[in-house]
């Protein structure tokens, strides 16, 4: 019995001794890529739990304890994670931080979106940081997502060169899938009759930018902020004027306003997901970024009259 115990303890120690790279990511889109490329060579921990609305996240002491053991901390942006700097400072892990926003193509938040975003009040988290006017949802652009895959592949190779071939192979396999999806988007988006969408919050600017689509939103940059009765009346007018046939809501935020607008305009509601997060069940079933973006494509095609 004791012998068996010692043998298994040795085995565990033996596996652990292969110094697996320990990576912490903040938000699901980053996690989705490290998971694909890092595979079993990386011990991966995502801070924002599955099923949680990402903008409202606040880390727990347990999150911070886990982070302190990480070799790399991949963050998405100041705008998305205004809570991160205090933790990084207190753990003194500045040299382990990798900020993806420095590698992708960023766009500013549109003035019109800000105005249209109604009164954000204290809930507005995106522009609390000085000099921050970037739209943090850059992964919604497949072009950016491709850049993110390549960047994370390079990062893992740099930190763990003994597994270079493994990371390169996984990266190539994943890129092929992402590129196939991008080709589908490219082809469909050329055929739309009404390139206007009304979404829950301003999370689709990068998609809109890539494909010359006009994005309107119900609640500006913060998924949970509620428009007033007057603003809802304006949105109803807008839906009629712009010939919008679908009012999109998103998971992890309330569909109520979308339902009200749809009812008043005899249109329908549907969910469109910025892939800020997925549910635990989806992760277990292997549903991730690609599957959700594919689903988004099918819904966008219906909403914008594309072939
Ligand atoms: Zn968002």
Boltz pocket constraint, residues with backbone or C-beta under 6 A from the ligand:
constraints:
  - pocket:
      binder: B
      contacts: [[A, 55], [A, 137], [A, 201], [A, 202], [A, 203], [A, 221], [A, 223], [A, 274], [A, 276]]
      max_distance: 6.0
